[in-house]
Amino acid sequence: MGEVRPLPELGGVFTDARRAERALRVSWHADAGVVVLSLWAGPRCTGTVQVPTTAVPELIHSLALGLAPAPPADRA
């Protein structure tokens, strides 16, 4: 963690819904076989997680589950 570095060509920045100065950065590092998820507070990186590219489909699936509509309540 440390100084701000530009994102690689593949990646994105997602701002926190509560405070715009907080963000999640996603950067692909194919040479290392990982996707790096990093947390930012303004210009400072406060933490990272390196997810193996083989685990990315499971991560995407986990996120997509939250987008599915809830099943209707059983009306007996």
TORLOTOR-377701 format. One record per atom (N, C-alpha, C): residue number from 1; residue in three letters; atom name; x, y, z. Coordinates in nm, 2 decimals. Example, Ala and Ser with C-alpha at 12.3 -4.5 7.8 and 13.67 -1.06 7.14 Angstrom:
<rs>
<num:1 residu:ala atome:N east:1.32 north:-0.57 up:0.78>
<num:1 residu:ala atome:CA east:1.23 north:-0.45 up:0.78>
<num:1 residu:ala atome:C east:1.32 north:-0.33 up:0.78>
<num:2 residu:ser atome:N east:1.28 north:-0.22 up:0.71>
<num:2 residu:ser atome:CA east:1.37 north:-0.11 up:0.71>
<num:2 residu:ser atome:C east:1.29 north:0.00 up:0.79>
</rs>
This chain:
<rs>
<num:1 residu:met atome:N east:0.09 north:-0.12 up:0.00>
<num:1 residu:met atome:CA east:0.00 north:0.00 up:0.00>
<num:1 residu:met atome:C east:0.09 north:0.12 up:0.00>
<num:2 residu:gly atome:N east:0.04 north:0.23 up:-0.06>
<num:2 residu:gly atome:CA east:0.12 north:0.35 up:-0.06>
<num:2 residu:gly atome:C east:0.07 north:0.44 up:-0.17>
<num:3 residu:glu atome:N east:0.17 north:0.49 up:-0.25>
<num:3 residu:glu atome:CA east:0.13 north:0.60 up:-0.35>
<num:3 residu:glu atome:C east:0.03 north:0.55 up:-0.45>
<num:4 residu:val atome:N east:-0.04 north:0.65 up:-0.51>
<num:4 residu:val atome:CA east:-0.14 north:0.62 up:-0.61>
<num:4 residu:val atome:C east:-0.07 north:0.58 up:-0.74>
<num:5 residu:arg atome:N east:-0.12 north:0.48 up:-0.80>
<num:5 residu:arg atome:CA east:-0.06 north:0.43 up:-0.92>
<num:5 residu:arg atome:C east:-0.18 north:0.42 up:-1.02>
<num:6 residu:pro atome:N east:-0.15 north:0.45 up:-1.15>
<num:6 residu:pro atome:CA east:-0.26 north:0.44 up:-1.25>
<num:6 residu:pro atome:C east:-0.31 north:0.29 up:-1.26>
<num:7 residu:leu atome:N east:-0.44 north:0.28 up:-1.29>
<num:7 residu:leu atome:CA east:-0.49 north:0.15 up:-1.32>
<num:7 residu:leu atome:C east:-0.44 north:0.09 up:-1.44>
<num:8 residu:pro atome:N east:-0.43 north:-0.05 up:-1.44>
<num:8 residu:pro atome:CA east:-0.39 north:-0.11 up:-1.57>
<num:8 residu:pro atome:C east:-0.50 north:-0.09 up:-1.67>
<num:9 residu:glu atome:N east:-0.48 north:-0.13 up:-1.79>
<num:9 residu:glu atome:CA east:-0.58 north:-0.11 up:-1.90>
<num:9 residu:glu atome:C east:-0.71 north:-0.18 up:-1.86>
<num:10 residu:leu atome:N east:-0.71 north:-0.30 up:-1.80>
<num:10 residu:leu atome:CA east:-0.83 north:-0.37 up:-1.76>
<num:10 residu:leu atome:C east:-0.86 north:-0.34 up:-1.61>
<num:11 residu:gly atome:N east:-0.97 north:-0.28 up:-1.58>
<num:11 residu:gly atome:CA east:-1.00 north:-0.26 up:-1.44>
<num:11 residu:gly atome:C east:-1.12 north:-0.16 up:-1.43>
<num:12 residu:gly atome:N east:-1.14 north:-0.11 up:-1.31>
<num:12 residu:gly atome:CA east:-1.25 north:-0.01 up:-1.29>
<num:12 residu:gly atome:C east:-1.24 north:0.04 up:-1.15>
<num:13 residu:val atome:N east:-1.31 north:0.15 up:-1.13>
<num:13 residu:val atome:CA east:-1.32 north:0.22 up:-1.00>
<num:13 residu:val atome:C east:-1.47 north:0.23 up:-0.96>
<num:14 residu:phe atome:N east:-1.50 north:0.19 up:-0.84>
<num:14 residu:phe atome:CA east:-1.64 north:0.19 up:-0.79>
<num:14 residu:phe atome:C east:-1.64 north:0.27 up:-0.66>
<num:15 residu:thr atome:N east:-1.71 north:0.39 up:-0.67>
<num:15 residu:thr atome:CA east:-1.72 north:0.47 up:-0.55>
<num:15 residu:thr atome:C east:-1.81 north:0.41 up:-0.44>
<num:16 residu:asp atome:N east:-1.78 north:0.44 up:-0.32>
<num:16 residu:asp atome:CA east:-1.86 north:0.40 up:-0.21>
<num:16 residu:asp atome:C east:-2.00 north:0.48 up:-0.21>
<num:17 residu:ala atome:N east:-2.11 north:0.41 up:-0.18>
<num:17 residu:ala atome:CA east:-2.24 north:0.48 up:-0.18>
<num:17 residu:ala atome:C east:-2.25 north:0.58 up:-0.07>
<num:18 residu:arg atome:N east:-2.17 north:0.56 up:0.03>
<num:18 residu:arg atome:CA east:-2.18 north:0.65 up:0.15>
<num:18 residu:arg atome:C east:-2.09 north:0.77 up:0.14>
<num:19 residu:arg atome:N east:-1.97 north:0.76 up:0.08>
<num:19 residu:arg atome:CA east:-1.87 north:0.87 up:0.07>
<num:19 residu:arg atome:C east:-1.79 north:0.85 up:-0.05>
<num:20 residu:ala atome:N east:-1.80 north:0.95 up:-0.14>
<num:20 residu:ala atome:CA east:-1.74 north:0.95 up:-0.27>
<num:20 residu:ala atome:C east:-1.59 north:0.94 up:-0.26>
<num:21 residu:glu atome:N east:-1.53 north:0.98 up:-0.15>
<num:21 residu:glu atome:CA east:-1.38 north:0.97 up:-0.15>
<num:21 residu:glu atome:C east:-1.33 north:0.83 up:-0.12>
<num:22 residu:arg atome:N east:-1.42 north:0.74 up:-0.09>
<num:22 residu:arg atome:CA east:-1.38 north:0.60 up:-0.07>
<num:22 residu:arg atome:C east:-1.42 north:0.53 up:-0.20>
<num:23 residu:ala atome:N east:-1.33 north:0.43 up:-0.23>
<num:23 residu:ala atome:CA east:-1.36 north:0.36 up:-0.36>
<num:23 residu:ala atome:C east:-1.30 north:0.22 up:-0.35>
<num:24 residu:leu atome:N east:-1.35 north:0.13 up:-0.44>
<num:24 residu:leu atome:CA east:-1.30 north:0.00 up:-0.46>
<num:24 residu:leu atome:C east:-1.24 north:0.00 up:-0.61>
<num:25 residu:arg atome:N east:-1.11 north:-0.03 up:-0.62>
<num:25 residu:arg atome:CA east:-1.05 north:-0.04 up:-0.75>
<num:25 residu:arg atome:C east:-1.03 north:-0.19 up:-0.78>
<num:26 residu:val atome:N east:-1.06 north:-0.22 up:-0.91>
<num:26 residu:val atome:CA east:-1.04 north:-0.36 up:-0.96>
<num:26 residu:val atome:C east:-0.94 north:-0.35 up:-1.07>
<num:27 residu:ser atome:N east:-0.83 north:-0.43 up:-1.06>
<num:27 residu:ser atome:CA east:-0.73 north:-0.43 up:-1.16>
<num:27 residu:ser atome:C east:-0.69 north:-0.57 up:-1.19>
<num:28 residu:trp atome:N east:-0.69 north:-0.60 up:-1.32>
<num:28 residu:trp atome:CA east:-0.65 north:-0.74 up:-1.37>
<num:28 residu:trp atome:C east:-0.50 north:-0.74 up:-1.39>
<num:29 residu:his atome:N east:-0.44 north:-0.85 up:-1.34>
<num:29 residu:his atome:CA east:-0.29 north:-0.87 up:-1.36>
<num:29 residu:his atome:C east:-0.27 north:-1.01 up:-1.42>
<num:30 residu:ala atome:N east:-0.30 north:-1.03 up:-1.55>
<num:30 residu:ala atome:CA east:-0.29 north:-1.16 up:-1.61>
<num:30 residu:ala atome:C east:-0.16 north:-1.22 up:-1.60>
<num:31 residu:asp atome:N east:-0.05 north:-1.14 up:-1.60>
<num:31 residu:asp atome:CA east:0.08 north:-1.20 up:-1.58>
<num:31 residu:asp atome:C east:0.10 north:-1.27 up:-1.45>
<num:32 residu:ala atome:N east:0.03 north:-1.23 up:-1.35>
<num:32 residu:ala atome:CA east:0.04 north:-1.29 up:-1.21>
<num:32 residu:ala atome:C east:-0.07 north:-1.38 up:-1.19>
<num:33 residu:gly atome:N east:-0.17 north:-1.38 up:-1.28>
<num:33 residu:gly atome:CA east:-0.29 north:-1.47 up:-1.26>
<num:33 residu:gly atome:C east:-0.38 north:-1.43 up:-1.15>
<num:34 residu:val atome:N east:-0.39 north:-1.30 up:-1.13>
<num:34 residu:val atome:CA east:-0.48 north:-1.25 up:-1.02>
<num:34 residu:val atome:C east:-0.56 north:-1.12 up:-1.06>
<num:35 residu:val atome:N east:-0.66 north:-1.10 up:-0.99>
<num:35 residu:val atome:CA east:-0.74 north:-0.97 up:-1.00>
<num:35 residu:val atome:C east:-0.72 north:-0.91 up:-0.86>
<num:36 residu:val atome:N east:-0.68 north:-0.78 up:-0.86>
<num:36 residu:val atome:CA east:-0.65 north:-0.72 up:-0.73>
<num:36 residu:val atome:C east:-0.77 north:-0.63 up:-0.70>
<num:37 residu:leu atome:N east:-0.83 north:-0.65 up:-0.59>
<num:37 residu:leu atome:CA east:-0.94 north:-0.56 up:-0.54>
<num:37 residu:leu atome:C east:-0.87 north:-0.47 up:-0.43>
<num:38 residu:ser atome:N east:-0.87 north:-0.34 up:-0.45>
<num:38 residu:ser atome:CA east:-0.81 north:-0.25 up:-0.35>
<num:38 residu:ser atome:C east:-0.91 north:-0.15 up:-0.30>
<num:39 residu:leu atome:N east:-0.89 north:-0.12 up:-0.17>
<num:39 residu:leu atome:CA east:-0.98 north:-0.02 up:-0.11>
<num:39 residu:leu atome:C east:-0.90 north:0.11 up:-0.10>
<num:40 residu:trp atome:N east:-0.96 north:0.22 up:-0.13>
<num:40 residu:trp atome:CA east:-0.90 north:0.35 up:-0.14>
<num:40 residu:trp atome:C east:-0.98 north:0.45 up:-0.05>
<num:41 residu:ala atome:N east:-0.90 north:0.54 up:0.02>
<num:41 residu:ala atome:CA east:-0.96 north:0.65 up:0.09>
<num:41 residu:ala atome:C east:-0.89 north:0.77 up:0.03>
<num:42 residu:gly atome:N east:-0.96 north:0.84 up:-0.06>
<num:42 residu:gly atome:CA east:-0.89 north:0.95 up:-0.13>
<num:42 residu:gly atome:C east:-0.78 north:0.90 up:-0.21>
<num:43 residu:pro atome:N east:-0.66 north:0.95 up:-0.20>
<num:43 residu:pro atome:CA east:-0.55 north:0.91 up:-0.28>
<num:43 residu:pro atome:C east:-0.47 north:0.79 up:-0.22>
<num:44 residu:arg atome:N east:-0.52 north:0.74 up:-0.11>
<num:44 residu:arg atome:CA east:-0.44 north:0.64 up:-0.03>
<num:44 residu:arg atome:C east:-0.50 north:0.50 up:-0.04>
<num:45 residu:cys atome:N east:-0.42 north:0.40 up:-0.07>
<num:45 residu:cys atome:CA east:-0.47 north:0.26 up:-0.07>
<num:45 residu:cys atome:C east:-0.46 north:0.21 up:0.07>
<num:46 residu:thr atome:N east:-0.57 north:0.16 up:0.12>
<num:46 residu:thr atome:CA east:-0.58 north:0.12 up:0.26>
<num:46 residu:thr atome:C east:-0.58 north:-0.04 up:0.28>
<num:47 residu:gly atome:N east:-0.60 north:-0.11 up:0.17>
<num:47 residu:gly atome:CA east:-0.59 north:-0.26 up:0.17>
<num:47 residu:gly atome:C east:-0.62 north:-0.32 up:0.04>
<num:48 residu:thr atome:N east:-0.56 north:-0.44 up:0.02>
<num:48 residu:thr atome:CA east:-0.58 north:-0.51 up:-0.10>
<num:48 residu:thr atome:C east:-0.61 north:-0.66 up:-0.08>
<num:49 residu:val atome:N east:-0.68 north:-0.72 up:-0.18>
<num:49 residu:val atome:CA east:-0.70 north:-0.86 up:-0.18>
<num:49 residu:val atome:C east:-0.66 north:-0.91 up:-0.32>
<num:50 residu:gln atome:N east:-0.58 north:-1.01 up:-0.34>
<num:50 residu:gln atome:CA east:-0.55 north:-1.07 up:-0.47>
<num:50 residu:gln atome:C east:-0.63 north:-1.19 up:-0.48>
<num:51 residu:val atome:N east:-0.72 north:-1.19 up:-0.58>
<num:51 residu:val atome:CA east:-0.81 north:-1.30 up:-0.61>
<num:51 residu:val atome:C east:-0.76 north:-1.38 up:-0.73>
<num:52 residu:pro atome:N east:-0.73 north:-1.51 up:-0.71>
<num:52 residu:pro atome:CA east:-0.68 north:-1.58 up:-0.83>
<num:52 residu:pro atome:C east:-0.79 north:-1.58 up:-0.94>
<num:53 residu:thr atome:N east:-0.74 north:-1.57 up:-1.07>
<num:53 residu:thr atome:CA east:-0.84 north:-1.55 up:-1.18>
<num:53 residu:thr atome:C east:-0.93 north:-1.68 up:-1.18>
<num:54 residu:thr atome:N east:-0.88 north:-1.79 up:-1.14>
<num:54 residu:thr atome:CA east:-0.97 north:-1.91 up:-1.14>
<num:54 residu:thr atome:C east:-1.09 north:-1.90 up:-1.04>
<num:55 residu:ala atome:N east:-1.08 north:-1.80 up:-0.94>
<num:55 residu:ala atome:CA east:-1.19 north:-1.78 up:-0.85>
<num:55 residu:ala atome:C east:-1.28 north:-1.67 up:-0.89>
<num:56 residu:val atome:N east:-1.25 north:-1.60 up:-0.99>
<num:56 residu:val atome:CA east:-1.33 north:-1.49 up:-1.04>
<num:56 residu:val atome:C east:-1.47 north:-1.53 up:-1.08>
<num:57 residu:pro atome:N east:-1.49 north:-1.64 up:-1.15>
<num:57 residu:pro atome:CA east:-1.63 north:-1.68 up:-1.18>
<num:57 residu:pro atome:C east:-1.72 north:-1.70 up:-1.05>
<num:58 residu:glu atome:N east:-1.66 north:-1.76 up:-0.95>
<num:58 residu:glu atome:CA east:-1.73 north:-1.77 up:-0.82>
<num:58 residu:glu atome:C east:-1.76 north:-1.64 up:-0.76>
<num:59 residu:leu atome:N east:-1.67 north:-1.55 up:-0.76>
<num:59 residu:leu atome:CA east:-1.69 north:-1.41 up:-0.71>
<num:59 residu:leu atome:C east:-1.81 north:-1.34 up:-0.78>
<num:60 residu:ile atome:N east:-1.80 north:-1.35 up:-0.92>
<num:60 residu:ile atome:CA east:-1.91 north:-1.29 up:-1.00>
<num:60 residu:ile atome:C east:-2.04 north:-1.35 up:-0.97>
<num:61 residu:his atome:N east:-2.05 north:-1.49 up:-0.95>
<num:61 residu:his atome:CA east:-2.17 north:-1.56 up:-0.92>
<num:61 residu:his atome:C east:-2.22 north:-1.51 up:-0.78>
<num:62 residu:ser atome:N east:-2.13 north:-1.49 up:-0.68>
<num:62 residu:ser atome:CA east:-2.18 north:-1.44 up:-0.55>
<num:62 residu:ser atome:C east:-2.24 north:-1.30 up:-0.56>
<num:63 residu:leu atome:N east:-2.18 north:-1.22 up:-0.64>
<num:63 residu:leu atome:CA east:-2.23 north:-1.08 up:-0.66>
<num:63 residu:leu atome:C east:-2.36 north:-1.08 up:-0.73>
<num:64 residu:ala atome:N east:-2.38 north:-1.17 up:-0.83>
<num:64 residu:ala atome:CA east:-2.50 north:-1.18 up:-0.91>
<num:64 residu:ala atome:C east:-2.62 north:-1.23 up:-0.83>
<num:65 residu:leu atome:N east:-2.59 north:-1.31 up:-0.73>
<num:65 residu:leu atome:CA east:-2.70 north:-1.37 up:-0.65>
<num:65 residu:leu atome:C east:-2.78 north:-1.26 up:-0.58>
<num:66 residu:gly atome:N east:-2.71 north:-1.15 up:-0.55>
<num:66 residu:gly atome:CA east:-2.78 north:-1.04 up:-0.48>
<num:66 residu:gly atome:C east:-2.87 north:-0.96 up:-0.58>
<num:67 residu:leu atome:N east:-2.85 north:-0.97 up:-0.71>
<num:67 residu:leu atome:CA east:-2.93 north:-0.90 up:-0.80>
<num:67 residu:leu atome:C east:-3.06 north:-0.97 up:-0.84>
<num:68 residu:ala atome:N east:-3.06 north:-1.10 up:-0.81>
<num:68 residu:ala atome:CA east:-3.18 north:-1.18 up:-0.84>
<num:68 residu:ala atome:C east:-3.30 north:-1.14 up:-0.75>
<num:69 residu:pro atome:N east:-3.41 north:-1.13 up:-0.81>
<num:69 residu:pro atome:CA east:-3.53 north:-1.09 up:-0.73>
<num:69 residu:pro atome:C east:-3.56 north:-1.20 up:-0.62>
<num:70 residu:ala atome:N east:-3.60 north:-1.15 up:-0.51>
<num:70 residu:ala atome:CA east:-3.64 north:-1.24 up:-0.40>
<num:70 residu:ala atome:C east:-3.76 north:-1.33 up:-0.44>
<num:71 residu:pro atome:N east:-3.76 north:-1.45 up:-0.41>
<num:71 residu:pro atome:CA east:-3.88 north:-1.53 up:-0.44>
<num:71 residu:pro atome:C east:-4.00 north:-1.48 up:-0.37>
<num:72 residu:pro atome:N east:-4.12 north:-1.49 up:-0.43>
<num:72 residu:pro atome:CA east:-4.24 north:-1.44 up:-0.36>
<num:72 residu:pro atome:C east:-4.26 north:-1.52 up:-0.23>
<num:73 residu:ala atome:N east:-4.32 north:-1.45 up:-0.14>
<num:73 residu:ala atome:CA east:-4.35 north:-1.52 up:-0.01>
<num:73 residu:ala atome:C east:-4.46 north:-1.62 up:-0.03>
<num:74 residu:asp atome:N east:-4.45 north:-1.74 up:0.03>
<num:74 residu:asp atome:CA east:-4.55 north:-1.84 up:0.02>
<num:74 residu:asp atome:C east:-4.68 north:-1.80 up:0.09>
<num:75 residu:arg atome:N east:-4.79 north:-1.78 up:0.01>
<num:75 residu:arg atome:CA east:-4.92 north:-1.74 up:0.07>
<num:75 residu:arg atome:C east:-5.01 north:-1.86 up:0.08>
<num:76 residu:ala atome:N east:-5.01 north:-1.91 up:0.20>
<num:76 residu:ala atome:CA east:-5.09 north:-2.03 up:0.23>
<num:76 residu:ala atome:C east:-5.23 north:-2.00 up:0.28>
</rs>
